[in-house]
């Protein structure tokens, strides 16, 4: 798994913690889920400087 994928997974997990329904696995439609979906589809090239992940260059 790339550094970008790891970072996206961490962000998605943290975003989902903002909604009690998402934490409990309840089927529902909320803005938190929409934000998590948007993060999951981000595609780009990871920017690595001196062996440190610094962000994403979008294509």
Order of alpha helices (4+ residues) and beta strands (2+ residues): alpha-alpha-alpha-beta-beta
